[in-house]
Amino acid sequence: MSEVKVCIIGAGCSGITTAKRLKEFGIDYDQFELSDDVGGNWYFKNPNGRSSVYESLHIDTSTQRLQFEDFPAPEDYPDFPHHTQIHDYFRAYVDHFGLRDAITFETGVDRAARTDDGWEVTLSTGETRRYTDLVVANGHHWSPRLPDWAGDPFDGEVIHSHAYINPFEPVEMRGKRVIVVGMGNSAMDIASELSSRWMAETLYVSARRGVWVLPKYRNGQAADKVMAPPDIPREQALAASRQLIRELVGNMSSYGLPEPDHEPLSAHPSVSADFLTRAGSGDIHMLPAIERLDGRTVHLVDGSTVEADVIVCATGYDMRFPFFDEDEIELHPTSDHRYPLFKRMIKPGVDHLYFLGLAQSSPTIVNLAEQQSKLLARLLAGRYALPPVDEQVRIMAKDEAEHLAQYYASPRHTIQIDFARYVVDLLAEIEAGEERARTTSGSRPAVR
C-alpha cells in the first residue's frame, strides 16, 4: 500500500469535521458509523444505544462557541440550542459539504489491528479492509461508569444517567424518592427536572464533594462569550475569573449546598440555570456520598441513612476502544482513566493512528476535532512533519502539566484542556511542523 487510504471510525461531530477536512485535501478515506445517521451523542434515542441525550437537554455551550468555522449555525438559533437543533445542525453540515455518501451507516469497526503496511480493519459485516491510517473518533461519552455499590442488593431501581430519557422513561419517577448521584452538568439538569414538587416526592443529590455551580448568563450575555482571551497570562486570567465567579454566585452554602474544597475553575465547570434556584428553594436536598445499599435503605458515608426508590448515577464514562486487541496494552487507557497524547491526538511511537475529539474541552468539544484536523490533514498530505518521538513525549508531558495544573486530581480531569489556549498552541505546532516538512524529509513513518 503506497497511497494514503484512511479509515475514520465514527460520524459524530468529530468524525464528520475530520472527513470534511480530508476531503478538502484530496485524501482518500472511508468512514464507518454504527448508527443509521450522523450525530453521535447528539442523536436522540440513537439506535446504536450510545447516545446519552435526554429529552429536555440543551447544550451548555453557546452557539457562538460551538459552531464550525466555515458553517455558521442558523441565525435564529438561541444562545443554548436544544439537542434537536444541534443534531439538525450536524446533518446540515454533512449535506452542505457532501459528506454523506462517503459514510457507511449501520456498520461498525469490530477490530483494528496493526500490520506491516498500516491497519487491517474488520467490519461488523465480517468484511476485512486494509488502510494506511486509522482515525478514532468514536467519542468518550458512551460507556457508562457505575459506582462499586451499584451492584449491592437494592429493592428499587438503579440507572446511569446515560439511560435517562425523561421522568417517566426508562423508570417512572413521579411520586418517588429519587437520589441523583453527582454534581456535573447532567446531574444538575436531571436533578433540576425531577425536583419540581409535582414530580419526585423527594429529590436528593448525593456528592463526594461540593462544586461551584456557574450561571449560563453573565450581564445578559451567554457566559462563555466573555471568557478571557488566550493571550492573557493563565494565572492572571484564572485569578480574575475566580474572583468574578465568587461575586456572581457567592457562597454555595447560601443555597443549602456543601462548600467546595477547591477554588472555582479547579474542576470541569458545572453549569446550570436552574440548580441553584431549586436548591435555594428547598426542592433539592443534599446528601454525602453513598457507602452501600440494602433493600430500600441507602447508607451514607457519615453513618446516616435515607430511603429511596430510584437512584440515577450521573457518574461519568470510561474511555474505551473495544476494536483494539486486549494484548495491545499501549492502545488502551490506564485504570486511572489516563490516555496521554501528543497534542491530544497522537500516541508517540504508534504510527498512523490518530485520535480526534478525545478530550474534555472547556468550553466545548463540538469543534475541537475541526481544529485538530488541520494538523492531521497536513500530516497525511506530507505538508507537516512530526517532531521526533522523544520530543513528542517531552512536549506531551509539558502540555498536560499546563492544562491540568488548575484542576484537582480526579479521573474526570485527566483529559481536560482549555480550548482557546489549546488552539493557539496547536496552530503554532502546525506552523513548526510545516517548517520541519520543508527543511527535512519529515518524520511521518513510511508505509511499508
C-alpha positions in Angstrom: 0.0 0.0 0.0 1.7 3.2 -1.2 -1.2 5.6 -1.4 -2.7 7.1 1.7 -6.1 5.5 2.5 -7.7 6.4 5.8 -10.4 4.7 7.9 -12.5 7.0 10.1 -14.4 5.4 13.0 -17.5 7.3 13.9 -19.7 10.1 12.3 -20.4 12.2 15.3 -19.2 15.9 15.4 -15.5 14.8 15.5 -15.8 12.3 12.7 -17.7 14.5 10.2 -15.5 17.5 10.5 -12.4 15.3 10.1 -13.9 13.8 7.0 -14.7 17.3 5.6 -11.0 18.3 6.1 -9.6 15.2 4.5 -12.0 15.7 1.5 -10.7 19.2 1.1 -7.1 18.0 1.0 -8.0 15.2 -1.5 -7.1 12.4 0.9 -8.9 9.2 0.2 -10.9 7.8 3.2 -13.7 5.5 4.3 -16.0 6.4 7.2 -18.0 3.9 9.3 -20.8 4.7 11.6 -22.6 2.1 13.7 -25.9 4.1 13.6 -28.2 4.9 10.7 -27.4 8.7 10.8 -24.8 11.1 11.8 -24.7 13.0 15.1 -23.3 10.5 17.6 -24.1 11.6 21.1 -26.5 14.3 19.9 -28.8 11.8 18.1 -31.7 11.4 20.5 -32.6 7.8 21.0 -29.7 6.8 18.7 -30.4 3.2 17.6 -26.8 2.3 18.3 -27.5 2.7 22.0 -24.6 5.1 22.6 -26.3 8.4 22.9 -26.8 9.9 26.4 -29.1 12.7 25.3 -32.2 13.2 27.4 -35.4 14.7 26.2 -35.0 18.1 27.8 -31.3 18.6 27.1 -30.0 22.0 26.0 -26.3 22.3 25.3 -24.3 24.3 27.9 -22.1 25.9 25.3 -23.3 28.9 23.4 -24.0 28.7 19.7 -21.2 31.2 19.0 -18.6 28.9 20.7 -19.8 25.6 19.3 -20.3 26.4 15.6 -17.9 25.2 13.0 -15.6 27.9 11.4 -16.9 27.8 7.9 -20.5 26.7 8.6 -22.3 29.2 10.9 -25.3 28.0 12.9 -28.6 29.4 11.7 -29.2 33.0 12.8 -32.4 32.1 14.6 -30.7 29.6 16.9 -30.9 30.6 20.6 -27.8 31.0 22.8 -28.2 27.5 24.1 -29.8 25.2 21.5 -31.9 22.2 22.2 -30.4 18.8 21.3 -32.7 18.5 18.3 -31.2 21.7 16.9 -27.7 20.5 17.4 -28.5 17.3 15.6 -30.1 19.2 12.7 -27.0 21.4 12.5 -24.7 18.4 12.2 -27.0 16.9 9.5 -26.9 20.1 7.6 -23.1 20.3 7.8 -22.8 16.8 6.3 -25.2 17.6 3.5 -23.7 21.0 2.8 -20.2 19.6 2.3 -21.3 16.5 0.5 -20.0 14.0 3.1 -22.9 11.7 3.5 -22.2 9.4 0.5 -18.8 8.5 1.9 -20.2 7.3 5.2 -21.1 3.6 5.5 -24.0 3.6 8.0 -25.1 0.7 10.3 -21.6 -0.6 10.1 -19.2 -0.7 13.0 -15.5 -1.5 13.3 -15.2 -4.7 15.3 -11.4 -4.9 15.1 -8.5 -2.7 14.1 -5.1 -4.5 14.0 -1.7 -3.1 13.2 0.1 -4.6 10.2 3.4 -4.0 8.4 1.7 -1.7 5.9 -0.8 0.1 8.2 -4.1 -1.3 9.6 -6.3 -4.2 9.0 -9.9 -3.3 9.8 -12.7 -5.9 10.4 -16.2 -4.5 10.0 -19.3 -5.7 11.7 -20.4 -7.1 8.4 -17.5 -9.5 8.6 -15.6 -7.8 5.7 -11.9 -7.0 6.2 -10.2 -4.0 4.6 -6.7 -2.5 4.6 -5.8 1.1 5.4 -2.6 3.1 5.8 -4.0 5.2 8.6 -6.7 5.0 11.2 -8.7 7.9 12.8 -10.5 7.1 16.0 -13.5 9.4 16.5 -15.8 7.1 18.5 -16.4 9.5 21.3 -15.9 9.0 25.1 -19.4 9.5 26.5 -21.0 6.2 25.6 -19.6 3.6 28.1 -21.2 4.4 31.5 -19.2 4.2 34.7 -21.2 3.0 37.7 -20.1 3.2 41.4 -19.0 0.0 43.1 -22.1 0.0 45.3 -24.4 -0.1 42.2 -24.3 -3.9 42.4 -25.5 -4.0 46.0 -28.9 -5.5 46.7 -31.5 -2.8 46.2 -35.2 -3.1 46.0 -35.6 0.0 43.9 -34.1 1.0 40.5 -30.5 2.0 39.8 -29.8 3.5 36.4 -27.0 5.5 34.9 -27.8 9.0 33.5 -26.8 7.6 30.1 -30.2 5.7 30.2 -32.3 8.6 31.4 -34.8 10.0 28.9 -37.3 11.8 31.0 -39.0 11.5 34.4 -41.1 8.6 33.1 -38.6 6.7 30.9 -36.9 4.3 31.5 -38.2 4.4 35.1 -41.4 6.1 36.4 -40.1 8.7 38.9 -43.2 10.7 39.7 -44.1 10.4 43.3 -40.8 8.5 44.0 -37.9 9.2 46.4 -35.1 9.8 44.0 -31.3 10.2 44.5 -29.2 11.8 41.8 -25.6 10.9 42.3 -23.0 13.5 41.1 -22.8 17.3 40.5 -21.7 17.5 36.9 -23.8 19.1 34.2 -26.0 16.1 33.5 -26.6 15.5 37.2 -27.7 19.1 37.7 -30.0 19.1 34.7 -31.7 15.8 35.8 -31.9 16.9 39.4 -33.5 20.2 38.5 -36.0 18.5 36.2 -37.0 15.9 38.8 -37.1 18.3 41.8 -40.4 20.0 40.9 -42.9 19.4 43.7 -45.3 17.7 41.3 -42.6 15.3 40.2 -40.4 13.4 42.7 -41.8 13.0 46.2 -38.3 13.9 47.5 -35.3 14.7 45.3 -31.8 14.1 46.8 -28.4 14.9 45.3 -25.5 12.8 46.7 -22.0 14.1 46.2 -18.5 13.3 47.5 -17.6 17.0 47.4 -19.1 20.3 46.8 -18.8 22.1 43.4 -19.0 25.6 42.2 -22.2 26.0 40.1 -21.8 28.6 37.4 -24.6 30.5 35.7 -25.2 30.3 31.9 -25.5 34.1 31.6 -23.4 37.0 32.8 -24.6 40.6 32.4 -27.2 39.5 29.9 -24.8 37.5 27.7 -24.0 33.8 27.4 -21.2 33.5 30.0 -18.8 31.8 27.6 -18.9 34.7 25.2 -16.9 36.8 27.6 -14.2 34.4 28.6 -10.7 35.7 29.0 -8.7 35.7 25.7 -5.8 33.2 25.5 -3.2 35.9 25.2 -3.7 36.9 28.8 -1.3 35.1 31.1 -3.0 32.0 32.5 -2.6 32.8 36.2 -3.8 36.3 35.7 -6.9 35.2 33.8 -7.6 32.4 36.3 -7.4 34.8 39.3 -9.8 37.3 37.6 -12.3 34.6 36.6 -12.3 33.1 40.1 -13.0 36.5 41.6 -15.8 37.1 39.2 -17.4 33.8 39.9 -17.4 34.4 43.6 -19.0 37.8 43.1 -21.7 36.3 40.8 -22.8 33.3 42.8 -21.5 33.9 46.4 -21.1 31.0 48.8 -22.6 27.7 47.8 -23.7 27.2 51.4 -26.1 30.1 50.9 -28.1 27.8 48.6 -28.0 24.9 51.1 -25.2 23.2 49.2 -21.9 21.9 50.5 -19.0 24.4 50.2 -16.4 23.2 47.6 -13.0 22.2 48.9 -11.4 23.7 45.8 -11.2 27.1 44.0 -13.6 28.0 41.2 -12.5 26.5 37.9 -10.4 23.8 39.7 -12.9 21.4 38.3 -14.6 21.0 34.9 -17.3 23.6 35.1 -20.8 22.6 36.4 -23.1 25.0 34.6 -26.8 25.3 35.3 -29.5 28.0 35.0 -31.8 26.2 37.5 -29.9 24.2 40.1 -29.1 27.0 42.5 -32.7 28.3 42.5 -34.0 24.8 43.1 -31.6 24.1 45.9 -32.2 27.5 47.5 -36.0 26.9 47.3 -35.7 23.7 49.2 -36.6 21.4 46.4 -33.2 19.7 46.3 -31.8 18.0 49.4 -28.1 17.3 49.6 -26.6 14.1 50.9 -23.0 13.0 51.3 -21.6 10.1 49.3 -23.3 6.7 49.3 -21.5 3.9 51.1 -23.8 0.9 50.3 -27.4 -0.1 49.5 -29.6 -2.5 51.4 -33.3 -3.0 50.4 -34.7 0.5 50.0 -32.2 1.9 52.5 -29.3 3.9 51.3 -26.4 4.1 53.8 -24.2 7.2 53.6 -20.6 7.7 54.5 -21.5 9.9 57.5 -23.4 7.0 59.1 -26.9 8.3 58.2 -29.5 6.6 56.0 -32.3 7.6 53.7 -35.0 5.6 52.0 -35.1 5.7 48.2 -36.9 4.2 45.2 -34.7 5.3 42.3 -31.0 6.1 42.1 -29.7 7.9 39.0 -26.0 7.7 38.7 -24.5 10.7 36.8 -21.1 9.3 37.5 -19.2 9.7 34.2 -17.9 7.5 31.5 -15.0 5.3 30.7 -12.8 5.8 27.6 -13.0 2.6 25.6 -11.6 1.4 22.3 -13.1 -2.1 22.0 -11.8 -2.6 18.5 -8.2 -2.8 19.7 -6.9 -6.2 20.7 -6.6 -6.6 24.5 -2.9 -7.5 24.3 -2.2 -4.2 22.6 -1.8 -2.7 26.1 -0.4 0.7 25.0 -3.6 1.3 22.9 -5.9 1.1 25.9 -6.5 3.7 28.7 -4.9 3.0 32.1 -7.1 2.0 35.0 -7.0 5.6 36.3 -8.5 7.0 33.1 -5.3 8.3 31.7 -4.5 8.5 28.0 -1.7 10.9 27.2 -1.4 12.0 23.6 0.8 14.4 21.7 -1.4 17.4 21.1 -4.3 15.2 22.4 -4.1 13.4 19.0 -1.2 11.1 18.6 0.3 8.3 20.8 4.1 8.8 20.4 5.7 5.8 18.8 2.4 4.4 17.5 2.4 5.1 13.8 -0.5 6.0 11.5 -3.0 6.2 14.4 -4.9 9.5 15.3 -7.5 10.3 18.0 -9.9 13.1 17.2 -12.0 14.8 19.8 -10.6 12.7 22.7 -10.5 15.5 25.3 -12.7 17.1 28.0 -12.6 20.6 26.5 -13.8 23.8 28.1 -16.0 25.4 26.9 -16.8 22.9 24.1 -15.8 19.7 22.4 -18.0 20.2 19.4 -15.5 21.9 17.2 -12.3 20.5 18.8 -11.7 18.0 16.0 -12.2 20.7 13.4 -9.0 22.3 14.8 -7.2 19.0 15.2 -8.0 18.0 11.6 -5.9 20.9 10.4 -2.8 19.2 11.7 -3.9 15.7 10.6 -4.7 16.6 7.0 -1.4 18.4 6.6 0.5 15.4 8.1 -1.3 12.9 5.7 -0.7 15.2 2.8 3.1 15.5 3.6 2.9 19.2 4.4 3.5 18.8 8.1 6.2 16.7 9.8 6.0 15.4 13.4 8.9 16.1 15.8 11.0 13.0 16.8 9.2 10.7 19.3 11.3 11.7 22.3 10.4 15.3 21.6 6.7 14.4 21.2 6.9 12.8 24.7 8.6 15.9 26.2 6.0 18.3 24.6 3.1 16.0 25.6 4.2 16.0 29.3 4.7 19.8 29.3 1.2 20.3 27.7 -0.5 18.0 30.1 1.1 19.7 33.1 0.0 23.1 31.9 -3.6 22.1 31.0 -4.2 20.1 34.2 -2.4 22.4 36.6 -5.6 24.2 37.7 -7.6 21.1 38.3 -7.8 18.8 41.4 -6.7 15.2 40.8 -9.7 13.1 39.5 -10.4 10.7 36.7 -12.7 13.3 35.2 -9.8 15.7 34.7 -7.2 13.5 33.1 -8.0 14.7 29.5 -9.0 18.2 30.3 -7.9 21.1 28.1 -8.6 24.8 27.8 -10.0 25.1 24.2 -8.8 28.6 23.4 -5.2 28.1 24.7 -5.1 24.6 23.1 -6.0 26.1 19.6 -3.3 28.8 19.9 -0.7 26.1 20.8 -2.0 23.7 18.1 -1.7 26.3 15.3 1.9 27.1 16.5 2.7 23.4 16.3 1.3 23.2 12.8 3.5 26.1 11.7 6.5 24.5 13.3 5.7 21.1 11.6 5.3 22.8 8.2 8.7 24.2 8.6 10.1 20.8 9.5 8.5 19.3 6.4 10.1 22.0 4.2 13.6 21.6 5.6 13.8 17.9 6.3 12.5 14.6 5.0 9.9 14.7 7.8 9.1 12.2 10.5 5.9 10.7 9.2 6.8 7.0 9.1 6.7 5.5 5.7 4.1 2.9 4.9 6.0 -0.2 4.2 
